[in-house]
Amino acid sequence: MRVSKYILPTLKENPSDAVVMSHRLMMRAGLIRKESAGMYAYLPLGLRVLRKITGIIKEEMDRAGAHECLMPELTNADFWKESGRWFIMGPEMIRIEDRNGLEYALGPTHEESFTNLVRSVVSSYRDLPVNLYQINTKFRDEIRPRFGVIRSKEFIMKDAYSFDIDQAGLDITYNAMALAYRRIFDRCGLETIPVQADSGNMGGSASEEFMVASEVGEETLLICDKCGYRANSEKAEYGRTTGMNEAVPEALNEVHTPGVKTIDDLVKFFKCEEDRFLKSIVYAADGKPVLVVVPGSREVNEHKLNNYLGSHELHLTADEVVVEFTGAPVGFAGPVTEKNIRIIYDISVKDMRNAITGANKKDTHYTGVNPVRDFIIKEEADITTARAGDICPACGSHMYEKKGIEVGHIFKLGYKYTEAMKLTVLDENGKGVTPIMGCYGIGVNRTMAAVVEQNNDERGIIWPKSVTPFHVHFIGIAKTDEETAAIDRIYDTLLDSGIDVLYDDRKASPGFKFADADLIGIPLRITAGKGFFANGELEVKERDKKDLRNVPADMIVEEIRRFYKE
């Protein structure tokens, strides 16, 4: 491909709205252009990379026994209503109505559609297992799209859905897909961290995310190197203090605390650490208020809390609800109460002694608060977020944090969709049974961005060989028409040898061309310049190395093939 005839609008400066490395470089290298907030066009160079990634995905999906389909992007609301998700999906799901008043959604995911497909074509246990996948566009009305294609409203996803006759079959399929994912990301040149994850509104009993370590990642990972425990912060457990606190219980005492509401205010007022306090927060779970009590040094993990409550919708309540529910002004609620209200305690609360908490009346706190004596714990759960330095739940060592970008997610969905949509098959005894499902997703354009995040330097992108848009970036430096013709013949030789070449034939300075080559990041740069005309040698440079080497022109095809075999 000749650069002079190619749509390759490289940029010298970083776009003003690009705050992360992958976004900046993908814009500058001419891979993408912004259409609107959260929506991007893929230019020819970017599309080539996407196709390399999808090619790897397809090969590994075929190897894992999955079969490719293509589903409508416009999904039938009736299927979503069958599963129940039409009523609980948030505003991220884009809903539309046609001229006849029929309802649809632009697919954010396709569990319902694939379940409907399978129930129309599968009738017997002999037809199982079935594992179907697609590579298709998805839509989510992100409230705050950012980081280029890492978090966008329209994105490309590989989603797969497996149907097995029983749990043992699902385990086999799930493990095969997990292995396929490791192979996919390895082949794309990505170092990933598999972590335990929360299933969210997808449902299911278990899930695993594949994370790429990145400082711009929106996910926080808790990692223990000693035993290998890894989980995202939505899921991560951590060890609490075991056994009873040995402190001598103090007397319960009221303290006047005018205007002291927040944990920061309390720390200053009482001159003690955050972990001495009990923090009381009112949430609404499906519209019903519940008081949540956690140590003052900890944050409520709303994913854990929502899973424990089994609610579809969870949010903090308005101030007036807090007052009505607890009988206390905002900032002064606490568990020492005579009101018969539902209270959920974090599992660490039972071991606290001589705590400080709101006294359920204005400008007043209790000191010397002790469980059992002062309040009864009827419900407790792990509802706080793990953090760096916490004790690993598996081995007792200390964990540390990393930021990560999610590129893949696999779920054991169980029977959530097959039961709701009444998918059954006949077993070997002619009895109807419900298949069990798995779900397996890869963000294709997010994978592309993650590759850029992990593979770059101060000059630009450094593409792994497996996903590079071209094999060779060929630069010609000619002063005469005869020299141009000679360089063109080298280009033709490369093409005739089946080598994918980006040929910079522009009438521009060598420095300008070299800078663009570094920015675009093709692994191998070959230059025909003075050395070529003097002694028939081409200059070869690998993108991730400083050294140059000269190779006879008649050996260049062999040199390229050797490079890509290494």
C-alpha positions as a printed NumPy array, in Angstrom:
array([[  0.   ,   0.   ,   0.   ],
       [  1.421,   3.385,  -1.032],
       [  1.13 ,   6.016,   1.681],
       [  0.552,   8.687,  -0.983],
       [ -2.69 ,   6.874,  -1.932],
       [ -3.684,   5.796,   1.581],
       [ -5.917,   7.495,   4.143],
       [ -3.33 ,   7.865,   6.888],
       [ -3.866,  11.212,   8.679],
       [ -1.079,  11.15 ,  11.274],
       [ -0.89 ,  13.966,  13.811],
       [  2.17 ,  15.648,  15.336],
       [  0.373,  16.842,  18.463],
       [ -1.792,  15.023,  20.989],
       [ -5.54 ,  15.7  ,  20.634],
       [ -6.772,  17.907,  23.448],
       [ -9.438,  15.42 ,  24.61 ],
       [ -7.151,  12.373,  24.63 ],
       [ -5.947,  11.826,  28.208],
       [ -4.652,   8.24 ,  28.069],
       [ -1.777,   6.87 ,  26.019],
       [ -3.772,   4.481,  23.827],
       [ -6.281,   7.186,  22.882],
       [ -3.518,   9.672,  22.026],
       [ -1.503,   7.228,  19.969],
       [ -4.464,   5.698,  18.146],
       [ -5.571,   9.185,  17.124],
       [ -2.08 ,  10.376,  16.2  ],
       [ -1.221,   7.214,  14.241],
       [ -4.341,   7.562,  12.12 ],
       [ -6.133,   4.473,  13.461],
       [ -9.372,   6.13 ,  14.634],
       [-11.305,   9.36 ,  14.466],
       [-13.992,  10.563,  16.833],
       [-17.507,  10.615,  15.391],
       [-19.23 ,  11.848,  18.565],
       [-18.989,  11.25 ,  22.3  ],
       [-18.212,   7.559,  22.801],
       [-18.348,   6.721,  19.08 ],
       [-15.34 ,   6.241,  16.79 ],
       [-14.681,   5.524,  13.141],
       [-11.915,   3.044,  12.364],
       [ -9.687,   4.195,   9.553],
       [ -8.022,   1.693,   7.194],
       [ -4.947,   1.213,   9.411],
       [ -7.044,   0.678,  12.544],
       [ -9.393,  -1.7  ,  10.752],
       [ -6.421,  -3.835,   9.73 ],
       [ -5.463,  -4.261,  13.388],
       [ -9.046,  -5.095,  14.367],
       [ -9.142,  -7.776,  11.695],
       [ -5.881,  -9.269,  12.935],
       [ -7.322,  -9.494,  16.44 ],
       [-10.621, -10.958,  15.254],
       [ -8.698, -13.469,  13.143],
       [ -6.868, -14.713,  16.246],
       [-10.139, -14.854,  18.178],
       [-11.85 , -16.893,  15.463],
       [ -8.98 , -19.373,  15.269],
       [ -9.027, -19.968,  19.014],
       [-12.822, -20.138,  19.204],
       [-12.791, -22.774,  16.444],
       [-10.078, -24.635,  18.332],
       [-12.231, -24.553,  21.502],
       [-15.206, -26.013,  19.627],
       [-17.308, -22.85 ,  19.361],
       [-19.269, -22.083,  16.182],
       [-19.637, -18.621,  14.708],
       [-23.057, -17.029,  14.191],
       [-24.225, -13.491,  13.567],
       [-27.215, -12.15 ,  15.484],
       [-29.303,  -9.024,  14.87 ],
       [-27.963,  -5.953,  16.644],
       [-31.568,  -4.852,  17.161],
       [-32.893,  -7.245,  19.798],
       [-36.531,  -8.123,  20.479],
       [-37.912,  -6.672,  23.704],
       [-40.07 ,  -9.784,  24.175],
       [-36.949, -11.876,  24.859],
       [-35.71 ,  -9.371,  27.431],
       [-39.112,  -9.409,  29.109],
       [-39.031, -13.219,  29.246],
       [-35.739, -13.133,  31.143],
       [-36.914, -10.234,  33.306],
       [-34.002,  -7.984,  32.389],
       [-36.115,  -5.542,  30.386],
       [-37.422,  -4.217,  33.697],
       [-34.137,  -4.073,  35.59 ],
       [-31.574,  -2.972,  33.019],
       [-30.536,   0.577,  33.653],
       [-30.39 ,   3.585,  31.317],
       [-27.284,   2.139,  29.675],
       [-29.58 ,  -0.033,  27.545],
       [-30.728,   1.897,  24.479],
       [-34.426,   1.177,  23.88 ],
       [-36.321,   2.1  ,  20.757],
       [-39.791,   1.719,  19.279],
       [-40.593,   1.131,  15.619],
       [-43.443,   2.758,  13.683],
       [-45.773,  -0.021,  14.778],
       [-45.088,   0.52 ,  18.454],
       [-42.967,  -2.63 ,  18.825],
       [-40.142,  -2.358,  21.352],
       [-36.5  ,  -3.227,  20.771],
       [-33.113,  -2.706,  22.34 ],
       [-29.791,  -2.094,  20.66 ],
       [-28.034,  -5.138,  21.991],
       [-25.683,  -4.471,  24.938],
       [-25.313,  -8.251,  25.165],
       [-27.084, -11.271,  23.647],
       [-27.923, -13.896,  26.274],
       [-31.623, -13.727,  25.495],
       [-31.174, -13.821,  21.726],
       [-28.915, -16.862,  21.797],
       [-31.166, -18.677,  24.253],
       [-34.077, -18.077,  21.899],
       [-32.01 , -19.321,  18.954],
       [-30.976, -22.511,  20.742],
       [-34.493, -23.354,  21.881],
       [-35.568, -23.189,  18.226],
       [-32.891, -25.594,  16.931],
       [-32.008, -27.924,  19.834],
       [-34.38 , -30.55 ,  21.206],
       [-32.304, -33.46 ,  22.558],
       [-29.387, -34.072,  24.891],
       [-27.657, -35.514,  21.837],
       [-27.502, -31.984,  20.421],
       [-25.507, -30.763,  23.425],
       [-23.082, -29.317,  24.225],
       [-23.566, -26.275,  22.009],
       [-21.177, -23.317,  22.078],
       [-22.047, -20.42 ,  19.751],
       [-20.267, -17.103,  19.303],
       [-20.394, -13.929,  17.28 ],
       [-18.233, -10.875,  16.684],
       [-20.661,  -8.004,  16.53 ],
       [-21.329,  -4.403,  17.491],
       [-22.756,  -3.711,  20.936],
       [-24.346,  -0.56 ,  22.336],
       [-24.384,   0.901,  25.834],
       [-25.401,   4.452,  26.64 ],
       [-22.427,   5.167,  28.88 ],
       [-23.039,   8.142,  31.122],
       [-19.402,   9.165,  30.801],
       [-17.648,   7.669,  27.774],
       [-13.908,   8.182,  28.051],
       [-10.448,   6.936,  27.229],
       [-11.188,   6.615,  23.535],
       [-12.379,   3.13 ,  22.634],
       [-11.734,   1.75 ,  26.132],
       [-15.131,   2.99 ,  27.315],
       [-17.414,   3.877,  24.419],
       [-21.11 ,   3.79 ,  23.553],
       [-20.622,   1.602,  20.493],
       [-18.053,  -1.182,  20.576],
       [-17.121,  -4.495,  19.008],
       [-17.418,  -7.59 ,  21.141],
       [-16.872, -11.283,  20.759],
       [-19.58 , -12.904,  22.827],
       [-20.069, -16.662,  23.146],
       [-22.794, -18.688,  24.858],
       [-22.546, -22.342,  25.82 ],
       [-25.352, -24.786,  26.597],
       [-24.576, -28.028,  28.439],
       [-26.722, -30.817,  29.814],
       [-25.329, -30.51 ,  33.364],
       [-22.856, -28.771,  35.644],
       [-20.042, -31.203,  34.811],
       [-20.459, -30.378,  31.139],
       [-20.433, -26.642,  31.86 ],
       [-17.225, -26.994,  33.87 ],
       [-15.522, -28.647,  30.891],
       [-16.71 , -25.942,  28.483],
       [-15.832, -23.131,  30.894],
       [-12.287, -24.434,  31.392],
       [-11.812, -24.847,  27.637],
       [-12.904, -21.255,  27.064],
       [-10.653, -19.98 ,  29.851],
       [ -7.712, -21.705,  28.132],
       [ -8.764, -20.248,  24.775],
       [ -8.818, -16.767,  26.309],
       [ -5.307, -17.166,  27.645],
       [ -4.151, -18.217,  24.176],
       [ -5.951, -15.314,  22.489],
       [ -4.414, -12.668,  24.696],
       [ -0.965, -14.271,  24.578],
       [ -1.124, -14.308,  20.783],
       [ -2.194, -10.648,  20.746],
       [  0.956,  -9.788,  22.707],
       [ -0.901,  -8.962,  25.907],
       [  0.099,  -9.804,  29.449],
       [ -3.159, -10.465,  31.258],
       [ -4.067, -11.075,  34.878],
       [ -7.033, -13.45 ,  35.373],
       [ -8.998, -12.412,  38.481],
       [-12.112, -13.535,  40.312],
       [-14.959, -11.192,  39.465],
       [-18.507, -10.261,  40.366],
       [-21.142, -11.539,  37.944],
       [-23.315,  -8.434,  38.298],
       [-26.661,  -8.445,  36.503],
       [-25.428, -11.182,  34.173],
       [-26.208, -13.686,  36.876],
       [-24.456, -16.952,  37.547],
       [-22.361, -18.61 ,  40.189],
       [-18.828, -17.776,  39.111],
       [-16.958, -15.466,  36.793],
       [-13.409, -14.55 ,  35.856],
       [-12.066, -11.362,  34.304],
       [ -8.964, -11.071,  32.166],
       [ -7.23 ,  -7.836,  33.071],
       [ -4.415,  -5.889,  31.485],
       [ -2.381,  -4.01 ,  34.092],
       [ -2.573,  -0.292,  33.36 ],
       [ -2.424,   2.866,  35.446],
       [ -5.412,   4.179,  33.482],
       [ -7.486,   1.089,  34.201],
       [-10.878,   1.628,  35.794],
       [-10.727,  -1.627,  37.726],
       [ -8.816,  -2.15 ,  40.971],
       [ -7.26 ,  -5.586,  41.429],
       [ -6.286,  -7.189,  44.747],
       [ -3.355,  -9.552,  44.307],
       [ -1.434, -11.924,  46.546],
       [  1.799, -13.15 ,  44.986],
       [  2.411, -15.74 ,  47.675],
       [ -0.594, -17.948,  46.891],
       [ -1.835, -16.469,  43.604],
       [ -5.14 , -15.106,  44.905],
       [ -6.457, -12.475,  42.514],
       [ -9.789, -10.665,  42.466],
       [-11.203,  -7.346,  41.426],
       [-12.306,  -4.955,  44.133],
       [-15.985,  -5.707,  43.501],
       [-15.385,  -9.326,  44.452],
       [-12.238,  -9.432,  46.602],
       [-12.49 , -10.841,  50.098],
       [-10.037, -10.103,  52.856],
       [ -9.192, -11.42 ,  56.282],
       [-10.633,  -9.684,  59.308],
       [ -9.417,  -9.794,  62.872],
       [-10.095, -13.212,  64.329],
       [-11.238, -13.745,  67.887],
       [-12.653, -11.236,  70.301],
       [-11.01 ,  -7.932,  70.995],
       [ -9.408,  -8.067,  74.419],
       [-10.094,  -4.444,  75.321],
       [-12.056,  -3.925,  78.526],
       [-15.559,  -2.701,  77.601],
       [-16.123,   0.924,  78.516],
       [-19.41 ,   2.358,  79.698],
       [-21.798,   3.616,  77.033],
       [-21.581,   7.396,  77.1  ],
       [-23.305,  10.248,  75.263],
       [-21.071,  13.03 ,  73.947],
       [-22.283,  16.361,  72.633],
       [-20.88 ,  16.76 ,  69.101],
       [-22.348,  19.925,  67.581],
       [-22.13 ,  19.864,  63.78 ],
       [-19.762,  16.874,  63.766],
       [-21.181,  14.587,  61.073],
       [-18.484,  13.181,  58.808],
       [-15.745,  10.688,  59.63 ],
       [-13.117,  13.387,  59.056],
       [-14.907,  15.688,  61.494],
       [-15.171,  12.887,  64.061],
       [-11.477,  11.998,  63.795],
       [-10.564,  15.616,  64.558],
       [-13.117,  15.945,  67.337],
       [-12.266,  12.713,  69.179],
       [ -8.573,  12.68 ,  68.203],
       [ -8.546,   8.994,  67.294],
       [ -8.239,   6.794,  64.202],
       [-11.022,   6.08 ,  61.691],
       [-11.256,   2.426,  62.702],
       [-12.698,   3.437,  66.094],
       [-15.928,   4.587,  64.483],
       [-18.997,   2.79 ,  63.217],
       [-20.37 ,   4.332,  60.034],
       [-24.127,   4.024,  59.415],
       [-25.519,   4.525,  55.896],
       [-29.06 ,   4.127,  54.61 ],
       [-29.585,   2.456,  51.227],
       [-32.728,   1.748,  49.265],
       [-32.858,  -1.815,  47.907],
       [-35.7  ,  -2.089,  45.386],
       [-37.249,   0.882,  47.136],
       [-37.009,  -0.549,  50.68 ],
       [-34.626,   1.225,  53.095],
       [-31.95 ,  -0.696,  54.966],
       [-29.319,   0.56 ,  57.413],
       [-25.772,  -0.564,  56.633],
       [-23.119,  -0.433,  59.377],
       [-19.389,  -0.681,  58.622],
       [-16.157,   0.405,  60.32 ],
       [-15.368,   4.077,  59.793],
       [-12.162,   3.247,  57.954],
       [-13.969,   1.15 ,  55.343],
       [-16.1  ,   1.851,  52.279],
       [-19.334,   0.018,  51.548],
       [-18.91 ,  -2.324,  48.577],
       [-22.204,  -1.823,  46.792],
       [-21.669,  -4.837,  44.546],
       [-21.289,  -7.13 ,  47.553],
       [-24.204,  -5.468,  49.331],
       [-26.439,  -5.772,  46.288],
       [-25.539,  -9.444,  45.86 ],
       [-26.304, -10.12 ,  49.52 ],
       [-29.658,  -8.345,  49.335],
       [-30.541,  -9.874,  45.958],
       [-31.899,  -6.529,  44.818],
       [-32.314,  -5.285,  41.273],
       [-31.754,  -1.647,  42.159],
       [-29.596,  -0.256,  44.969],
       [-28.855,   3.38 ,  45.76 ],
       [-28.3  ,   5.805,  48.617],
       [-31.485,   7.322,  49.976],
       [-32.446,  10.98 ,  50.165],
       [-31.883,  12.824,  53.451],
       [-35.575,  12.866,  54.289],
       [-35.714,   9.05 ,  53.977],
       [-32.766,   8.742,  56.376],
       [-34.584,  10.846,  58.957],
       [-37.863,   8.97 ,  58.569],
       [-36.262,   5.515,  58.62 ],
       [-33.789,   5.96 ,  61.476],
       [-35.436,   8.755,  63.421],
       [-32.072,  10.513,  63.437],
       [-30.784,  13.613,  61.679],
       [-28.37 ,  12.964,  58.8  ],
       [-24.913,  12.264,  60.178],
       [-26.062,  11.053,  63.577],
       [-27.669,   7.654,  62.868],
       [-26.286,   4.54 ,  64.543],
       [-27.041,   0.902,  65.423],
       [-27.856,   1.58 ,  69.093],
       [-31.55 ,   2.09 ,  68.499],
       [-34.928,   0.937,  69.724],
       [-36.455,   1.213,  66.263],
       [-37.3  ,  -2.089,  64.582],
       [-35.448,  -1.535,  61.331],
       [-33.392,  -3.819,  59.12 ],
       [-29.665,  -3.455,  59.764],
       [-26.867,  -5.199,  57.82 ],
       [-23.46 ,  -5.278,  59.525],
       [-20.118,  -5.937,  57.926],
       [-18.582,  -9.106,  59.35 ],
       [-15.811,  -7.104,  61.018],
       [-18.202,  -5.17 ,  63.277],
       [-18.707,  -8.042,  65.721],
       [-15.05 ,  -7.824,  66.803],
       [-15.062,  -4.092,  67.482],
       [-14.862,  -2.8  ,  71.04 ],
       [-15.485,   0.621,  72.522],
       [-16.566,   2.086,  69.203],
       [-17.939,   5.541,  68.533],
       [-21.168,   5.962,  66.584],
       [-24.137,   8.25 ,  66.07 ],
       [-26.602,   8.339,  69.001],
       [-29.692,   8.812,  66.82 ],
       [-30.289,  12.373,  67.937],
       [-28.976,  15.722,  66.826],
       [-25.387,  16.691,  67.676],
       [-24.836,  13.567,  69.758],
       [-22.599,  10.508,  69.53 ],
       [-22.078,   7.448,  71.709],
       [-18.663,   6.335,  72.901],
       [-17.918,   2.952,  74.44 ],
       [-20.213,   1.109,  72.02 ],
       [-19.89 ,  -2.681,  72.144],
       [-21.708,  -5.367,  70.134],
       [-24.024,  -7.751,  71.992],
       [-24.243,  -5.463,  75.004],
       [-25.431,  -2.383,  73.088],
       [-26.878,  -3.879,  69.9  ],
       [-27.626,  -7.322,  68.498],
       [-26.21 ,  -8.365,  65.133],
       [-29.025, -10.22 ,  63.363],
       [-27.598,  -9.933,  59.83 ],
       [-23.955,  -9.722,  58.824],
       [-22.104, -10.113,  55.541],
       [-18.875,  -9.207,  53.777],
       [-19.979,  -5.799,  52.449],
       [-16.81 ,  -3.687,  52.495],
       [-14.115,  -3.179,  49.872],
       [-10.701,  -4.783,  50.177],
       [ -7.625,  -2.589,  49.758],
       [ -3.859,  -2.754,  49.604],
       [ -2.314,  -4.207,  52.754],
       [ -5.353,  -6.315,  53.656],
       [ -4.907,  -9.945,  54.591],
       [ -5.266, -12.47 ,  51.782],
       [ -8.303, -14.678,  52.478],
       [ -6.501, -17.718,  51.069],
       [ -3.101, -17.677,  52.77 ],
       [ -2.959, -14.843,  55.293],
       [ -0.289, -12.815,  53.492],
       [ -0.788,  -9.181,  52.604],
       [ -2.302,  -8.178,  49.267],
       [ -1.419,  -5.259,  47.015],
       [ -3.371,  -3.298,  44.413],
       [ -3.017,  -2.88 ,  40.671],
       [ -5.125,  -0.951,  38.211],
       [ -6.39 ,  -2.908,  35.234],
       [ -8.339,  -2.733,  31.981],
       [-10.853,  -5.529,  31.495],
       [-10.429,  -7.157,  28.068],
       [-12.315, -10.414,  28.669],
       [-14.92 , -11.827,  31.03 ],
       [-16.266, -15.361,  31.379],
       [-19.305, -16.462,  33.411],
       [-20.958, -19.602,  34.638],
       [-24.486, -18.334,  34.114],
       [-26.277, -21.375,  35.452],
       [-29.999, -21.65 ,  34.671],
       [-30.97 , -17.985,  34.854],
       [-31.865, -17.583,  31.177],
       [-32.752, -21.133,  30.186],
       [-35.282, -21.431,  33.026],
       [-36.76 , -17.98 ,  32.468],
       [-37.146, -18.62 ,  28.739],
       [-38.289, -22.236,  29.218],
       [-35.542, -23.862,  27.168],
       [-35.697, -27.634,  27.637],
       [-34.314, -30.704,  25.881],
       [-35.161, -34.361,  26.221],
       [-32.67 , -36.433,  28.22 ],
       [-31.791, -40.061,  27.495],
       [-34.974, -41.159,  29.299],
       [-37.199, -38.864,  27.277],
       [-37.646, -36.461,  30.204],
       [-37.451, -32.714,  29.692],
       [-34.409, -31.097,  31.326],
       [-33.118, -27.535,  31.354],
       [-29.615, -26.934,  29.924],
       [-27.072, -24.938,  31.895],
       [-25.363, -21.908,  30.337],
       [-22.008, -20.181,  30.198],
       [-21.169, -16.769,  28.718],
       [-17.791, -15.568,  27.403],
       [-17.01 , -12.039,  26.202],
       [-14.003, -10.21 ,  24.715],
       [-13.947,  -6.49 ,  23.985],
       [-12.255,  -6.452,  20.572],
       [-11.569,  -2.73 ,  20.249],
       [-10.722,  -2.574,  23.959],
       [ -8.178,  -5.348,  23.335],
       [ -6.711,  -3.209,  20.569],
       [ -6.412,  -0.238,  22.933],
       [ -4.879,  -2.456,  25.632],
       [ -2.231,  -3.662,  23.164],
       [ -1.301,  -0.02 ,  22.534],
       [ -1.278,   0.738,  26.282],
       [  1.218,  -2.077,  26.862],
       [  3.341,  -1.631,  23.738],
       [  4.62 ,   1.89 ,  23.188],
       [  7.51 ,   4.234,  23.841],
       [  8.114,   7.983,  23.641],
       [  8.051,   7.825,  19.822],
       [  4.816,   5.889,  19.316],
       [  3.244,   2.438,  19.092],
       [  5.24 ,  -0.812,  18.993],
       [  2.912,  -3.412,  17.46 ],
       [  3.381,  -7.087,  18.354],
       [  4.082,  -9.095,  15.211],
       [  0.759, -10.929,  15.465],
       [ -1.477,  -7.861,  15.175],
       [  0.631,  -5.389,  13.219],
       [ -1.342,  -3.695,  10.414],
       [  1.488,  -4.372,   7.922],
       [  4.54 ,  -6.626,   7.982],
       [  6.926,  -3.934,   6.75 ],
       [  7.084,  -0.158,   6.736],
       [  9.101,   0.488,   3.55 ],
       [ 10.604,   3.94 ,   3.121],
       [ 12.044,   5.194,  -0.126],
       [ 14.511,   8.093,  -0.26 ],
       [ 15.052,   9.064,  -3.892],
       [ 16.382,  12.149,  -5.638],
       [ 15.725,  11.209,  -9.271],
       [ 13.06 ,   9.455, -11.294],
       [ 15.478,   6.581, -11.915],
       [ 16.023,   6.101,  -8.183],
       [ 12.264,   6.226,  -7.592],
       [ 11.768,   3.553, -10.265],
       [ 14.405,   1.328,  -8.637],
       [ 12.75 ,   1.672,  -5.235],
       [  9.368,   0.906,  -6.79 ],
       [ 10.812,  -2.363,  -8.107],
       [ 11.812,  -3.385,  -4.562],
       [  8.258,  -2.617,  -3.455],
       [  6.846,  -4.773,  -6.255],
       [  9.196,  -7.605,  -5.287],
       [  7.924,  -7.499,  -1.708],
       [  4.308,  -7.552,  -2.857],
       [  4.952, -10.409,  -5.277],
       [  6.498, -12.365,  -2.37 ],
       [  3.28 , -12.093,  -0.369],
       [  4.617,  -9.532,   2.092],
       [  2.166,  -6.936,   3.378],
       [  3.915,  -3.601,   2.861],
       [  3.159,  -0.011,   3.746],
       [  5.306,   1.953,   1.281],
       [  6.021,   5.572,   2.19 ],
       [  6.474,   7.021,  -1.28 ],
       [  5.675,  10.598,  -0.295],
       [  7.882,  13.495,  -1.323],
       [  8.842,  14.316,   2.233],
       [ 12.059,  14.504,   4.241],
       [ 13.61 ,  11.298,   5.612],
       [ 13.181,  12.6  ,   9.178],
       [  9.459,  13.175,   8.634],
       [  9.018,   9.673,   7.239],
       [ 11.026,   8.059,  10.047],
       [  8.978,   9.907,  12.684],
       [  5.73 ,   8.643,  11.122],
       [  7.145,   5.123,  10.974],
       [  7.965,   5.206,  14.688],
       [  4.535,   6.634,  15.49 ],
       [  2.656,   3.986,  13.474],
       [  4.8  ,   1.263,  15.033],
       [  5.084,  -1.49 ,  12.389],
       [  7.67 ,  -3.964,  13.786],
       [ 10.078,  -3.818,  10.806],
       [ 11.23 ,  -0.697,   8.949],
       [ 13.169,  -1.085,   5.685],
       [ 14.737,   1.916,   4.003],
       [ 16.035,   2.243,   0.45 ],
       [ 18.373,   5.207,   0.432],
       [ 22.044,   6.034,  -0.156],
       [ 23.26 ,   2.518,   0.725],
       [ 20.883,   0.975,  -1.771],
       [ 22.164,   3.076,  -4.634],
       [ 25.796,   2.783,  -3.542],
       [ 26.074,  -0.963,  -2.874],
       [ 22.631,  -2.536,  -3.308],
       [ 21.898,  -2.791,   0.431],
       [ 18.724,  -1.927,   2.296],
       [ 18.688,  -0.534,   5.819],
       [ 16.719,  -2.676,   8.263],
       [ 15.543,  -1.491,  11.683],
       [ 13.342,  -3.282,  14.21 ],
       [ 10.882,  -0.915,  15.879],
       [ 11.787,  -1.907,  19.435],
       [ 15.573,  -1.743,  18.904],
       [ 18.047,   1.064,  18.253],
       [ 20.492,  -0.817,  16.058],
       [ 20.417,  -0.703,  12.26 ],
       [ 21.654,  -3.409,   9.925],
       [ 22.233,  -3.57 ,   6.2  ],
       [ 20.874,  -6.422,   4.137],
       [ 21.501,  -7.027,   0.399],
       [ 18.384,  -6.203,  -1.569],
       [ 18.24 ,  -9.686,  -3.082],
       [ 18.115, -11.157,   0.481],
       [ 15.458,  -8.863,   1.898],
       [ 12.499, -11.22 ,   1.416],
       [ 14.349, -13.971,   3.273],
       [ 15.283, -11.496,   6.025],
       [ 11.648, -10.465,   6.494],
       [ 10.441, -14.059,   6.625],
       [ 13.155, -14.926,   9.152],
       [ 12.102, -11.988,  11.326],
       [  8.477, -13.092,  11.411],
       [  9.369, -16.691,  12.193],
       [ 11.378, -15.752,  15.286]])
